[in-house]
Amino acid sequence: MKLETRLTQQLDISHPIIMAPMFLVSNVKMLKAAIDIGIAGVMPSLNYLDSESLALDIKNLNDYNKNKKGIFGINLIIKGNLKYKEHLDVIVKNKTPLVITSLGNPSEVIEKVHAYGGTVFCDVINVAHAQKAEKADGFIAVGQGAGGHAGNISLQVLIPALRMLFPSKIIIGAGGVANAKGLKSILALGADGVSAGTVFIASQESEVDEAYKKAIFKAKASDITMTKILSGVPASVIKSEYLQKMENELKLKRLNLERGIELLQKSGVDADYSQIFVAGQVVEFVDKELSISEIVKSLLED
């Protein structure tokens, strides 16, 4: 099944699906699989400890992307990212075709990426965020139930509100996508595509620990909670004893985590992020390991 939308036209891809960037989950193998099946695969720049490795992988993906059905991109967190300038320089120097921004003012990113002909989408959780990023090519509307930095407005409200104010802008819905019905419902709201993450975490190409995959298969929507431990901004994760232990330790130190990881480190709390499992509410529908190709097909066909 082929769906053509403004998103597929803008990115020249086969299907209106973005494999969302996932901290400590996304990898090059996953992005190549996304490119092969004809969608956009994106990974966070913060998955890299050094800029040299980030640059090498972008070059690798640029070469791999030639004459393929899909595309790749890099997610750049702006606010609170000590490597922001460094990573932006790498992204621009290597002419990354797609950049998705999160948290912060995206003006500089938009200007520099547009200068070489790249596309910029900005994560937004409300209309006010979108108005500050109106020069972007499109918005990732992050609604309730999404994994990671989820919003608190439902997509049933957020997407139509954005479409009303920005009738010609590309809008991608994030949150609640695990099957074809979820994808179609988001397109029916006025979106041009979807961004899905949780459904890909336990894919065959993913290299996360088996404990993470088992947690995904076992979890239900009611097991998803919000925490500030990861970045200082509320993020949705799977409830666990380890998470509760970390949050209790921080409360004892009277920390509110407004500065996230930096504050954690200064407080002497050594959190093991590999034991904190980011996920959205669609874990309800993920119960087995599939290839990325099989997952994309399941998103397109009932």
PLY file of the C-alpha trace (Angstrom):
ply
format ascii 1.0
element vertex 302
property float x
property float y
property float z
element edge 301
property int vertex1
property int vertex2
end_header
0.00 0.00 0.00
1.43 3.37 -1.01
0.28 6.60 0.60
1.35 9.84 -1.04
1.25 12.99 1.09
3.09 16.29 1.35
5.58 14.52 3.59
6.45 11.88 0.98
6.75 14.59 -1.66
8.97 16.85 0.48
11.37 14.04 1.44
10.97 11.99 -1.76
10.18 8.83 0.22
7.75 5.99 -0.43
5.70 6.08 2.78
4.65 8.91 5.16
6.46 7.44 8.16
9.37 8.72 10.22
11.17 6.27 12.47
11.58 8.60 15.43
14.97 9.38 16.95
15.45 7.43 20.18
18.13 8.16 22.75
20.49 5.18 23.17
18.26 3.09 20.86
18.58 4.37 17.28
21.57 3.04 15.35
22.95 3.05 11.81
21.63 -0.43 11.08
18.10 0.71 11.95
18.42 3.82 9.77
19.64 1.78 6.81
16.67 -0.58 7.20
14.36 2.45 7.25
15.98 3.80 4.08
15.60 0.41 2.39
11.87 0.15 3.09
11.23 3.73 1.93
10.67 5.74 5.11
12.70 8.35 7.02
14.99 7.03 9.75
16.28 9.53 12.32
18.71 9.23 15.23
19.74 11.69 17.97
23.13 13.37 17.76
23.36 12.85 21.53
23.81 9.11 20.92
27.43 10.02 20.11
30.14 10.68 22.65
32.39 12.35 20.08
31.69 14.41 16.96
34.14 12.44 14.82
31.99 9.31 15.11
28.85 11.31 14.33
30.51 12.75 11.21
31.67 9.32 10.02
28.20 7.83 10.36
26.54 10.76 8.57
29.01 10.33 5.69
28.28 6.60 5.66
24.53 7.20 5.58
24.84 9.87 2.87
26.63 7.33 0.67
24.12 4.60 1.50
21.16 6.91 0.88
21.99 7.44 -2.80
19.33 6.06 -5.17
17.34 4.56 -2.28
13.61 4.84 -1.53
14.01 6.40 1.92
16.01 9.08 3.69
17.88 9.59 6.96
18.05 12.44 9.41
19.60 13.62 12.67
17.74 14.89 15.70
19.37 17.87 17.39
18.39 18.92 20.90
19.05 22.63 21.30
18.26 23.76 24.84
20.55 22.33 27.51
22.73 20.49 24.99
26.38 21.23 25.71
27.32 19.77 22.31
24.73 21.76 20.36
27.15 24.00 18.41
29.57 21.16 17.80
26.87 18.82 16.52
25.24 21.52 14.39
28.59 22.15 12.67
28.91 18.43 11.87
25.33 18.25 10.58
25.81 21.28 8.32
29.30 20.37 7.10
28.06 16.96 5.98
24.81 18.30 4.49
22.50 16.03 6.48
19.31 15.88 4.37
16.81 15.96 7.26
17.16 17.57 10.69
14.58 17.36 13.48
15.00 19.85 16.32
13.83 19.44 19.91
13.71 21.79 22.90
14.78 25.35 22.25
14.84 28.05 19.57
15.43 26.40 16.15
16.11 29.61 14.17
19.84 29.05 13.71
19.34 25.41 12.70
16.64 26.31 10.17
18.79 29.02 8.58
21.94 26.89 8.29
20.20 23.71 7.08
18.09 25.57 4.54
21.27 27.20 3.20
22.43 23.85 1.77
18.95 22.66 0.78
18.16 20.44 3.76
14.77 19.97 5.41
14.00 20.94 9.01
11.10 19.67 11.10
10.61 20.91 14.66
9.11 19.02 17.58
6.19 21.00 19.00
3.84 20.16 21.86
1.55 23.18 21.47
0.63 25.99 19.08
2.94 28.51 20.79
5.97 26.30 20.05
4.91 26.05 16.40
4.57 29.82 16.07
8.18 30.23 17.19
9.30 27.72 14.56
7.13 28.84 11.65
10.12 29.06 9.27
10.65 25.30 9.56
9.45 23.01 6.76
7.10 21.25 9.12
6.16 20.32 12.65
6.32 17.05 14.55
3.19 17.34 16.69
4.14 15.40 19.82
0.99 14.48 21.70
-0.12 12.59 24.76
1.03 8.99 24.87
4.19 9.51 22.83
7.47 8.04 24.04
10.26 10.30 25.26
9.46 14.01 25.52
5.71 13.65 25.15
3.28 16.54 25.13
0.18 16.88 27.28
-2.29 17.71 24.49
-4.01 14.94 22.57
-3.32 14.69 18.84
-7.08 14.95 18.26
-6.74 18.57 19.41
-3.13 19.44 18.54
-3.10 18.40 14.86
-6.35 20.20 13.87
-5.22 23.30 15.82
-1.90 23.36 13.95
-3.59 22.69 10.62
-6.01 25.57 11.17
-3.16 28.03 11.78
-0.71 26.55 9.26
-2.81 25.17 6.38
0.14 24.68 4.02
2.69 23.40 6.55
3.75 19.76 6.76
2.46 18.27 10.03
3.54 14.89 11.38
1.73 13.28 14.30
3.75 11.56 17.04
2.15 9.38 19.68
-0.14 6.37 19.43
1.19 4.76 16.25
1.65 0.98 16.34
-0.55 -0.27 13.52
-2.36 0.78 10.36
-5.42 2.00 12.24
-3.25 4.34 14.29
-1.54 5.71 11.19
-4.83 6.23 9.34
-6.44 7.94 12.32
-3.60 10.48 12.51
-3.78 11.17 8.76
-7.54 11.62 9.15
-6.91 14.40 11.67
-5.12 16.40 8.98
-1.53 15.22 9.39
0.76 14.50 6.44
2.51 11.59 8.13
3.42 9.95 11.41
6.48 9.66 13.62
6.72 6.29 15.37
9.34 5.22 17.88
8.17 2.69 20.46
7.09 0.17 17.84
10.70 0.03 16.54
12.54 -0.27 19.88
12.35 -4.06 20.01
12.93 -4.58 16.27
15.40 -7.15 14.99
17.78 -4.38 13.91
17.70 -2.73 17.32
20.69 -3.45 19.55
19.14 -2.56 22.89
19.61 -4.99 25.76
17.27 -7.99 25.91
15.93 -6.64 29.20
14.69 -3.55 27.33
12.98 -5.63 24.65
11.35 -7.87 27.27
10.13 -4.79 29.14
8.53 -3.51 25.91
6.77 -6.85 25.27
5.55 -7.10 28.86
4.43 -3.50 29.42
0.92 -2.15 28.99
-0.21 1.43 28.47
-0.89 1.73 32.21
2.81 0.99 32.89
3.97 4.22 31.21
4.88 7.09 33.52
6.60 10.47 33.23
10.03 11.29 34.68
12.48 14.20 34.56
15.50 12.00 35.24
16.62 11.79 31.61
16.84 15.45 30.65
15.07 17.67 33.14
12.02 17.73 30.86
9.20 15.20 31.46
9.72 12.06 29.39
7.56 8.94 29.22
9.18 5.71 30.35
8.21 2.26 31.63
7.66 2.08 35.39
10.32 0.05 37.17
11.83 -0.50 40.60
15.07 1.09 39.42
13.29 4.25 38.25
11.48 4.53 41.57
14.75 4.08 43.45
16.44 6.88 41.48
13.52 9.27 41.91
13.39 8.57 45.66
17.12 9.26 45.95
16.70 12.59 44.19
13.79 13.57 46.42
15.95 12.89 49.47
18.49 15.33 48.05
15.67 17.83 47.39
16.45 18.07 43.69
13.78 19.00 41.17
15.83 18.07 38.08
15.10 21.28 36.23
18.59 21.12 34.76
18.41 17.39 34.15
21.56 15.36 33.66
23.88 18.20 34.70
22.11 18.49 38.04
22.16 14.73 38.52
25.90 14.57 38.05
26.57 17.50 40.37
24.39 15.90 43.03
26.48 12.76 43.05
23.57 10.61 41.84
25.01 8.18 39.31
21.97 7.09 37.33
22.35 4.12 34.97
20.34 5.24 31.95
20.51 1.76 30.41
18.07 0.69 33.12
15.54 3.42 32.34
13.37 2.27 29.43
11.86 5.06 27.32
8.58 4.06 25.67
5.14 5.32 24.71
1.68 3.99 25.46
1.59 1.86 22.30
3.63 -0.78 24.16
0.11 -2.12 24.61
0.33 -3.45 21.03
3.97 -4.57 20.82
4.49 -8.18 21.88
7.05 -9.73 19.53
10.29 -9.00 17.70
9.86 -8.09 14.02
12.15 -6.65 11.38
11.79 -2.96 10.55
10.49 -3.96 7.13
7.75 -6.09 8.74
6.86 -3.30 11.16
6.49 -0.74 8.36
4.27 -3.13 6.39
2.10 -3.60 9.47
1.73 0.18 9.74
0.55 0.37 6.14
-1.74 -2.64 5.98
-4.34 -3.95 8.44
0 1
1 2
2 3
3 4
4 5
5 6
6 7
7 8
8 9
9 10
10 11
11 12
12 13
13 14
14 15
15 16
16 17
17 18
18 19
19 20
20 21
21 22
22 23
23 24
24 25
25 26
26 27
27 28
28 29
29 30
30 31
31 32
32 33
33 34
34 35
35 36
36 37
37 38
38 39
39 40
40 41
41 42
42 43
43 44
44 45
45 46
46 47
47 48
48 49
49 50
50 51
51 52
52 53
53 54
54 55
55 56
56 57
57 58
58 59
59 60
60 61
61 62
62 63
63 64
64 65
65 66
66 67
67 68
68 69
69 70
70 71
71 72
72 73
73 74
74 75
75 76
76 77
77 78
78 79
79 80
80 81
81 82
82 83
83 84
84 85
85 86
86 87
87 88
88 89
89 90
90 91
91 92
92 93
93 94
94 95
95 96
96 97
97 98
98 99
99 100
100 101
101 102
102 103
103 104
104 105
105 106
106 107
107 108
108 109
109 110
110 111
111 112
112 113
113 114
114 115
115 116
116 117
117 118
118 119
119 120
120 121
121 122
122 123
123 124
124 125
125 126
126 127
127 128
128 129
129 130
130 131
131 132
132 133
133 134
134 135
135 136
136 137
137 138
138 139
139 140
140 141
141 142
142 143
143 144
144 145
145 146
146 147
147 148
148 149
149 150
150 151
151 152
152 153
153 154
154 155
155 156
156 157
157 158
158 159
159 160
160 161
161 162
162 163
163 164
164 165
165 166
166 167
167 168
168 169
169 170
170 171
171 172
172 173
173 174
174 175
175 176
176 177
177 178
178 179
179 180
180 181
181 182
182 183
183 184
184 185
185 186
186 187
187 188
188 189
189 190
190 191
191 192
192 193
193 194
194 195
195 196
196 197
197 198
198 199
199 200
200 201
201 202
202 203
203 204
204 205
205 206
206 207
207 208
208 209
209 210
210 211
211 212
212 213
213 214
214 215
215 216
216 217
217 218
218 219
219 220
220 221
221 222
222 223
223 224
224 225
225 226
226 227
227 228
228 229
229 230
230 231
231 232
232 233
233 234
234 235
235 236
236 237
237 238
238 239
239 240
240 241
241 242
242 243
243 244
244 245
245 246
246 247
247 248
248 249
249 250
250 251
251 252
252 253
253 254
254 255
255 256
256 257
257 258
258 259
259 260
260 261
261 262
262 263
263 264
264 265
265 266
266 267
267 268
268 269
269 270
270 271
271 272
272 273
273 274
274 275
275 276
276 277
277 278
278 279
279 280
280 281
281 282
282 283
283 284
284 285
285 286
286 287
287 288
288 289
289 290
290 291
291 292
292 293
293 294
294 295
295 296
296 297
297 298
298 299
299 300
300 301
